[in-house]
């Protein structure tokens, strides 16, 4: 089955709207000839066909035609420039392609043909249906969108080869027939002519895939169903449309040439990749009109700057009317427009400037935290932005830190304040140099133009104020020797009047005196010692004694200062030994070190000189002192010294001769560590041994003896007073006997009160000394009044009462010191304590 030529000229013309490109060459030989099959008549601006210009000469920049009835577009589409009618069956013209740079030229010959097809009639007499190879391939068919008719419009004829021998009926189905849009197409069941009933919009339906059927009268399918695509040829009936009606872009002022502002974009519903959708962008109008600052890329729609003179302070907003045109911008292309609003963003391209080059202000001296001046500036940049907000700086004149300048965020003014008091007498005028800049850095161009910061001078005049006395310096020093006589007068604190620079007319008072050592003269400020100054009593020990003084003028204004009294040291303190009680473990420890301190200054202190103070022969024999350093000495003992506690008097003397003597208790102990002896000593204090019990019993016995003597005296007085009258006033002072001895005590009348070992001699008797292990025991009787018992020392010696005259008895005081007695009894008490524990 073949597609015969349509019957009638009208049908043939409508059916031949199909534009078929036939190339009678291989590969690039298409440059030689192109044949188009067209109707005999064509209206103006109708597409004839399409040639491949790029394949022929891709670098061509000039295209010309030999026939003015036709025109060719950049994509190779050939259109009629005016109505064309083929008088003959063939017509040709030439397309010349030129590359002016390479001096190359090629040509394409276009042949237009009007071909007539002859329909072959079937033989009605052939009734036998024979199977044979059949053709069921119609010519591809197309139709122009928005066709004006007349309708129904014949598209083409479909015919099966079986129609030559049999009666064939044709039918179709598919979209546009029995699917939406329904009844757009129909076919003549007898002839196979395909018709369209109304115009079609390609943007809604670009192709219709129909199925054609050929069947006999009895329903037998003469051929397989034939796919019959009908393509809708595009017409440039859609205007390009921008994606947005109004575009809004921003660009910084002073931008460089070529800075991208934004991109505009448009769409076209016509067939893609054709001249109908090839768009070109341009700027129709710019408001304000001059100067031209922007351009748009014709293909991409990218808007860029073409001038560096964008200045927000001159024009802050531009409006562009954008145009887009299809057909690659050719004059007959369709046009769309849009508006582009470009806002110029502020940059810091304007420096802040002072409204004046010089300012004046005044302030009263001694005032602080006060505002004295507001400085206004001008800045053309956008208000309330970092490009507009000012930063003020004091460049010169504020070396002493009296001033501070800040920015008022509301008004953008510089606020100058005094933050440290000014002194009229020192400086009556201050000149400040003020600089100003912005919070944001300047743009590069402005920074290059500006050599220095914008500056202004501010003259600040200081007003005088009656400010009363001034205590300067705040601390004043005087020197005085310690131990100076009470009433010593020296110069004191001096304040002065700031106006007269004199101390006349000022009065002084003492506010604080830690130890009340001095008084102050109200008129002169001199100080007088009211007590003896002791350097060593000052706390802290820095030889300085602070007195707070108040100075008052006649108007009652005052100031406060400190009088620092430097107390000069005198050598009024001897060195003092730090230790009191020492324990030496014999024989493990051969010595022990002692040290001393002197509160006086070093010139009156070390080196110290240690020595035994008036030592007895026994002390000198047992103990020796050697120097360790300037403040310490070493106390050593004789190797045969007995285990006991010794009283060792030691004298220490400073370099100026001040000395002091101290008796040290030295316990020579049989131990390994001193702590053992200390523990034993504490135990002895709480535990009584046999010697302690014996001493207590002996004391009780002596007490009863004294009481008996008193009783006898009272009885004797009643019987002619056989005892002296004052005997009853005698008291037992010490009564300890370690072992049997020769001690005897007699009363004033010759009565023997105690006899030991039967060694009585004479009327008054004797007091003998018993010696045991180097110890001495003494029983003493003391009498109130003027009677004395004189001492006679020495081991093994006898002591006698000289006389008993007239009731008055002068006797030798035969007694030992308490320390000697303690040295003797203490070891024994400890020994008894230990034995008591072990027992």
VEXNUMAR-799463 format. One record per residue (C-alpha): x, y, z. Coordinates in steps of 0.05 Angstrom, whole numbers, padded with zeros to 5 digits, always signed. Layout:
XYZ...
This chain:
+00000+00000+00000+00030+00068-00022+00011+00140-00012-00015+00167-00079-00016+00239-00099-00076+00277-00072-00132+00289-00121-00141+00360-00143-00092+00418-00139-00118+00441-00071-00110+00373-00040-00041+00366-00070-00019+00435-00045-00043+00421+00026-00012+00353+00030+00055+00376+00004+00062+00421+00066+00107+00364+00088+00178+00390+00081+00225+00334+00066+00299+00344+00063+00333+00300+00012+00409+00302+00008+00439+00271-00054+00510+00269-00027+00550+00236+00026+00576+00270+00089+00598+00341+00076+00578+00340+00002+00512+00370+00024+00543+00436+00004+00530+00418-00069+00455+00409-00074+00393+00405-00030+00324+00386-00058+00259+00408-00026+00190+00381-00047+00140+00439-00041+00070+00456-00064+00063+00496-00127+00042+00558-00087+00072+00584-00022+00052+00645+00018+00103+00695+00046+00141+00677+00110+00127+00603+00100+00182+00554+00117+00209+00517+00056+00260+00473+00091+00325+00472+00129+00397+00467+00106+00457+00449+00148+00500+00512+00146+00549+00489+00199+00563+00424+00164+00579+00461+00101+00620+00518+00131+00617+00524+00206+00659+00588+00209+00616+00627+00160+00601+00697+00183+00565+00720+00118+00505+00687+00085+00476+00710+00018+00422+00682-00029+00416+00687-00104+00340+00692-00103+00307+00750-00067+00242+00712-00060+00274+00671-00005+00313+00684+00060+00354+00639+00105+00363+00645+00181+00424+00631+00222+00401+00561+00239+00393+00544+00164+00317+00551+00161+00295+00574+00092+00233+00618+00089+00195+00652+00033+00205+00727+00032+00144+00736-00012+00090+00693-00044+00120+00641-00091+00087+00603-00146+00122+00548-00185+00107+00556-00259+00150+00497-00276+00160+00434-00238+00230+00456-00214+00262+00519-00188+00331+00529-00158+00373+00582-00122+00442+00585-00089+00463+00600-00017+00533+00629-00011+00571+00620+00055+00633+00664+00067+00687+00666+00121+00715+00736+00113+00772+00723+00161+00798+00662+00125+00776+00685+00056+00737+00621+00047+00671+00613+00010+00625+00554-00003+00557+00548-00036+00495+00506-00029+00448+00495-00088+00375+00489-00068+00327+00454-00116+00253+00462-00108+00208+00408-00140+00133+00400-00149+00123+00325-00159+00058+00296-00185+00039+00225-00167-00006+00180-00210-00059+00138-00176-00063+00067-00201-00134+00041-00208-00151-00027-00181-00180-00082-00225-00251-00095-00202-00251-00163-00233-00196-00191-00190-00231-00225-00133-00179-00274-00110-00142-00249-00048-00070-00270-00055-00017-00264-00002+00042-00221-00025+00092-00172+00004+00055-00107+00014+00078-00035+00026+00042-00001+00084+00087+00060+00094+00056+00129+00079+00096+00192+00071+00110+00226+00138+00056+00278+00149+00056+00344+00185+00010+00403+00194+00021+00476+00210-00002+00498+00278-00056+00551+00280-00074+00536+00207-00128+00580+00178-00160+00524+00137-00205+00516+00100-00230+00459+00144-00235+00402+00140-00163+00406+00117-00136+00349+00075-00071+00325+00104-00055+00264+00061-00082+00200+00031-00069+00131+00060-00077+00073+00011-00062-00001+00016-00036-00041-00044-00094-00088-00032-00139-00035-00058-00116-00053-00129-00154-00118-00126-00203-00111-00070-00250-00061-00040-00214-00034+00021-00244+00007+00077-00199+00053+00119-00205+00073+00192-00161+00107+00244-00155+00111+00320-00113+00146+00373-00107+00215+00405-00146+00265+00365-00195+00212+00340-00225+00172+00396-00181+00204+00450-00176+00277+00472-00180+00320+00432-00235+00277+00402-00256+00285+00329-00196+00327+00310-00180+00278+00254-00222+00233+00210-00208+00190+00148-00251+00177+00087-00266+00102+00093-00267+00093+00017-00210+00138-00008-00163+00138+00054-00161+00215+00053-00140+00241+00122-00171+00306+00145-00162+00355+00203-00225+00390+00229-00197+00451+00265-00132+00490+00282-00082+00458+00330-00036+00492+00381+00032+00459+00380+00047+00482+00451-00013+00438+00472-00003+00380+00423+00062+00374+00385+00049+00306+00353-00009+00259+00343+00006+00184+00339-00052+00155+00299-00062+00082+00278-00090+00068+00208-00127+00005+00191-00143-00027+00123-00198-00080+00120-00243-00114+00069-00318-00109+00067-00324-00174+00105-00278-00148+00160-00215-00182+00138-00151-00142+00155-00116-00130+00090-00053-00104+00124-00024-00097+00193-00043-00033+00230-00001+00025+00205+00029+00077+00254+00013+00145+00226+00048+00202+00264+00025+00272+00249+00073+00325+00271+00050+00396+00285+00098+00446+00254+00115+00504+00302+00095+00575+00287+00127+00633+00323+00063+00650+00360+00090+00657+00432+00123+00718+00459+00184+00708+00504+00167+00723+00577+00215+00743+00633+00213+00699+00694+00199+00759+00738+00160+00823+00723+00207+00864+00767+00278+00845+00784+00313+00874+00845+00388+00876+00848+00441+00910+00892+00510+00934+00874+00562+00970+00918+00578+01040+00898+00647+01052+00867+00646+00981+00839+00697+00966+00787+00680+00957+00713+00653+00888+00699+00622+00877+00768+00563+00830+00761+00498+00862+00783+00449+00805+00769+00420+00758+00717+00354+00764+00680+00321+00704+00647+00263+00694+00598+00226+00633+00570+00191+00619+00504+00138+00565+00494+00154+00555+00422+00193+00495+00398+00261+00490+00431+00326+00495+00391+00294+00535+00337+00297+00607+00317+00230+00615+00350+00263+00605+00418+00331+00635+00405+00328+00696+00452+00370+00758+00455+00371+00807+00514+00382+00882+00512+00369+00945+00554+00315+00988+00525+00320+01045+00574+00358+01067+00637+00329+01117+00686+00362+01163+00703+00383+01164+00630+00455+01186+00634+00508+01165+00642+00500+01094+00618+00527+01051+00674+00501+00981+00658+00502+00930+00602+00471+00861+00591+00500+00801+00556+00455+00787+00496+00454+00711+00506+00463+00699+00582+00424+00759+00609+00481+00776+00658+00479+00851+00677+00547+00882+00692+00574+00952+00706+00608+00989+00650+00630+01050+00690+00666+01059+00757+00626+01121+00775+00569+01091+00814+00558+01140+00870+00502+01128+00920+00505+01199+00944+00487+01222+00872+00438+01168+00851+00419+01112+00899+00373+01073+00852+00369+01058+00778+00311+01029+00737+00326+00989+00673+00273+00969+00621+00297+00901+00598+00279+00872+00529+00281+00801+00504+00267+00783+00431+00263+00715+00397+00287+00699+00327+00355+00716+00354+00336+00789+00360+00318+00799+00287+00270+00855+00273+00211+00809+00260+00221+00770+00325+00171+00775+00382+00189+00819+00442+00180+00815+00517+00199+00867+00570+00212+00871+00645+00235+00922+00696+00301+00916+00734+00310+00958+00797+00384+00966+00816+00397+00994+00886+00466+01024+00897+00492+01000+00965+00531+01048+01008+00607+01042+01014+00651+01082+01060+00675+01128+01004+00662+01194+01041+00707+01215+01098+00676+01249+01158+00694+01322+01163+00692+01372+01221+00645+01431+01212+00698+01475+01243+00773+01471+01244+00779+01498+01315+00737+01494+01378+00740+01525+01447+00716+01499+01515+00727+01516+01589+00725+01476+01653+00734+01492+01726+00795+01461+01758+00787+01400+01803+00723+01379+01768+00717+01309+01740+00669+01268+01697+00638+01329+01665+00621+01342+01592+00655+01404+01565+00644+01402+01489+00604+01369+01433+00636+01366+01365+00593+01357+01303+00616+01326+01237+00589+01316+01167+00588+01249+01131+00552+01237+01064+00549+01162+01073+00485+01127+01092+00461+01147+01162+00461+01099+01220+00510+01052+01186+00582+01035+01202+00602+01078+01143+00569+01139+01176+00582+01127+01250+00643+01166+01274+00702+01145+01317+00736+01204+01352+00808+01201+01378+00851+01250+01417+00915+01252+01377+00955+01302+01418+00951+01341+01483+00924+01286+01528+00989+01255+01551+00968+01261+01625+00900+01228+01612+00856+01286+01635+00807+01279+01577+00765+01226+01542+00724+01233+01478+00667+01186+01458+00613+01184+01405+00539+01199+01418+00505+01142+01381+00442+01183+01368+00472+01247+01341+00540+01221+01317+00573+01278+01355+00639+01274+01392+00630+01284+01467+00692+01311+01502+00695+01299+01578+00744+01312+01635+00761+01247+01671+00819+01271+01713+00821+01337+01752+00858+01395+01721+00901+01443+01763+00895+01517+01746+00961+01532+01780+00998+01480+01738+00965+01490+01670+00915+01544+01653+00903+01521+01581+00905+01455+01544+00905+01447+01468+00879+01381+01442+00883+01353+01371+00822+01312+01354+00818+01262+01296+00756+01228+01267+00745+01166+01225+00688+01116+01213+00673+01049+01245+00680+01016+01177+00746+01021+01140+00750+01067+01080+00747+01039+01011+00814+01029+00976+00807+01089+00932+00789+01135+00990+00846+01108+01032+00895+01124+00976+00868+01194+00969+00870+01208+01044+00940+01221+01068+00921+01236+01140+00861+01233+01187+00815+01293+01187+00834+01335+01248+00810+01394+01289+00840+01433+01347+00804+01442+01414+00829+01495+01463+00807+01480+01535+00814+01538+01584+00820+01519+01659+00781+01565+01707+00811+01580+01775+00778+01553+01838+00792+01569+01912+00810+01498+01930+00838+01506+02000+00903+01479+02027+00942+01425+01992+00979+01370+02029+01036+01356+01981+01071+01311+01984+01020+01268+02019+01074+01235+02061+01129+01277+02094+01187+01247+02134+01223+01269+02198+01277+01234+02239+01281+01228+02315+01323+01184+02360+01287+01134+02404+01288+01146+02478+01292+01221+02465+01271+01263+02524+01197+01278+02531+01183+01348+02504+01233+01343+02447+01208+01389+02390+01223+01378+02316+01194+01402+02250+01128+01370+02232+01081+01367+02172+01077+01427+02125+01018+01441+02079+01009+01503+02035+00954+01546+02005+00947+01532+01931+00933+01605+01916+00989+01638+01955+01037+01578+01955+01049+01594+02029+01035+01558+02096+01014+01621+02131+00945+01620+02162+00940+01544+02165+00923+01505+02228+00942+01433+02242+00909+01378+02280+00929+01307+02296+00879+01257+02269+00913+01191+02287+00973+01174+02331+00977+01099+02344+01013+01102+02411+01000+01175+02429+01075+01188+02429+01073+01259+02401+01032+01323+02402+01027+01374+02346+01032+01449+02348+00968+01477+02319+01000+01538+02286+01068+01513+02262+01054+01439+02252+01116+01422+02293+01113+01358+02334+01132+01349+02407+01146+01282+02440+01096+01267+02495+01125+01199+02512+01190+01163+02504+01194+01134+02433+01211+01061+02431+01233+01038+02363+01224+00965+02381+01151+00976+02399+01132+01000+02329+01090+00951+02290+01108+00931+02237+01182+00934+02252+01203+00981+02196+01229+01038+02240+01172+01082+02213+01118+01111+02257+01059+01143+02218+01019+01201+02245+00959+01228+02206+00955+01304+02204+00897+01350+02184+00913+01419+02155+00857+01471+02156+00854+01540+02124+00815+01600+02149+00756+01582+02106+00749+01514+02138+00775+01476+02078+00823+01421+02095+00870+01367+02070+00901+01306+02102+00973+01284+02101+01017+01233+02135+01077+01250+02177+01124+01191+02176+01170+01191+02237+01234+01152+02225+01255+01130+02294+01331+01124+02297+01355+01065+02337+01398+01069+02399+01430+01010+02434+01379+01004+02489+01367+00929+02487+01417+00875+02507+01416+00810+02470+01372+00755+02499+01384+00680+02501+01326+00644+02469+01331+00579+02510+01310+00568+02582+01313+00493+02593+01361+00446+02557+01367+00370+02557+01433+00336+02540+01434+00261+02530+01500+00236+02557+01543+00207+02527+01507+00209+02460+01507+00286+02459+01573+00319+02476+01545+00390+02472+01485+00433+02458+01480+00500+02420+01448+00562+02448+01430+00625+02410+01411+00697+02425+01374+00755+02391+01378+00830+02396+01317+00874+02377+01362+00933+02362+01389+00948+02293+01446+00906+02266+01497+00960+02281+01480+00950+02355+01472+00875+02351+01514+00815+02329+01566+00790+02335+01550+00766+02405+01599+00745+02458+01579+00687+02504+01612+00671+02571+01598+00637+02638+01575+00688+02688+01617+00687+02753+01623+00613+02751+01640+00572+02813+01700+00526+02809+01653+00467+02800+01614+00502+02743+01679+00521+02708+01703+00450+02716+01641+00419+02685+01619+00470+02631+01654+00506+02575+01630+00554+02520+01656+00559+02449+01633+00604+02391+01591+00575+02335+01574+00639+02296+01556+00711+02309+01492+00694+02345+01504+00625+02375+01551+00588+02423+01563+00516+02441+01556+00492+02513+01598+00429+02527+01605+00388+02591+01661+00350+02627+01658+00278+02610+01656+00257+02683+01598+00303+02700+01543+00270+02741+01473+00257+02714+01432+00314+02743+01402+00382+02728+01451+00441+02730+01439+00515+02734+01489+00547+02686+01491+00624+02687+01512+00652+02619+01526+00724+02599+01515+00748+02527+01541+00815+02503+01530+00852+02436+01583+00890+02396+01569+00955+02434+01576+00924+02502+01504+00916+02523+01499+00850+02560+01450+00807+02598+01458+00745+02642+01411+00686+02642+01414+00622+02683+01399+00562+02640+01371+00497+02669+01412+00443+02636+01390+00371+02648+01448+00323+02637+01409+00260+02627+01423+00187+02616+01382+00178+02553+01383+00167+02478+01336+00224+02460+01320+00288+02499+01246+00272+02495+01257+00212+02541+01282+00257+02597+01225+00305+02586+01176+00247+02593+01210+00223+02657+01207+00294+02685+01133+00298+02672+01123+00230+02706+01162+00255+02767+01114+00311+02773+01055+00265+02783+01087+00203+02818+01120+00205+02887+01179+00159+02901+01206+00140+02969+01251+00200+02973+01192+00246+02961+01151+00210+03014+01210+00215+03063+01217+00290+03049+01143+00301+03061+01146+00262+03128+01207+00299+03150+01174+00365+03135+01114+00345+03176+01159+00325+03234+01196+00391+03232+01130+00428+03231+01108+00392+03294+01176+00409+03326+01165+00482+03311+01096+00479+03340+01124+00444+03402+01177+00497+03410+01124+00551+03406+01082+00517+03458+01142+00509+03505+01158+00582+03494+01089+00604+03514+01091+00559+03576+01162+00583+03594+01141+00655+03588+01088+00641+03638+01142+00608+03682+01196+00662+03681+01205+00661+03606+01257+00606+03597+01256+00620+03522+01269+00687+03488+01207+00728+03474+01216+00727+03400+01231+00654+03392+01159+00641+03374+01168+00683+03312+01218+00634+03282+01193+00596+03220+01218+00534+03186+01239+00554+03116+01269+00491+03086+01274+00424+03121+01300+00366+03080+01350+00314+03104+01371+00263+03053+01414+00221+03100+01439+00222+03172+01484+00281+03182+01512+00329+03232+01462+00385+03227+01441+00416+03293+01395+00474+03305+01390+00508+03374+01345+00561+03400+01368+00628+03424+01370+00605+03497+01416+00546+03484+01361+00494+03480+01378+00441+03429+01318+00431+03383+01349+00376+03341+01411+00333+03348+01438+00288+03295+01496+00238+03304+01510+00264+03375+01557+00319+03352+01536+00375+03399+01588+00426+03420+01582+00486+03466+01522+00521+03495+01491+00540+03429+01512+00477+03394+01534+00471+03322+01503+00465+03254+01543+00412+03219+01538+00395+03145+01533+00324+03122+01557+00310+03051+01534+00254+03008+01549+00246+02934+01568+00319+02931+01501+00341+02959+01489+00388+03017+01431+00391+03064+01412+00449+03108+01358+00462+03159+01346+00536+03168+01309+00574+03221+01291+00646+03207+01268+00694+03259+01225+00754+03246+01259+00818+03270+01332+00837+03263+01364+00771+03281+01405+00739+03224+01434+00671+03211+01496+00681+03168+01517+00630+03118+01580+00591+03120+01588+00549+03057+01633+00492+03039+01627+00417+03045+01652+00387+03110+01654+00454+03147+01620+00466+03214+01578+00527+03227+01569+00557+03298+01524+00606+03329+01568+00664+03352+01531+00688+03412+01465+00692+03449+01464+00759+03482+01407+00791+03518+01355+00753+03479+01386+00775+03413+01421+00723+03373+01464+00739+03311+01477+00675+03275+01508+00655+03210+01456+00643+03157+01475+00571+03142+01431+00557+03080+01436+00537+03007+01398+00568+02949+01334+00538+02924+01366+00518+02859+01421+00480+02896+01368+00445+02936+01327+00430+02874+01387+00402+02837+01399+00355+02894+01328+00331+02906+01301+00327+02836+01342+00267+02810+01325+00229+02872+01251+00243+02867+01254+00219+02795+01292+00157+02816+01241+00142+02869+01185+00153+02819+01217+00104+02770+01227+00053+02825+01156+00063+02848+01132+00046+02778+01177-00014+02771+01159-00038+02841
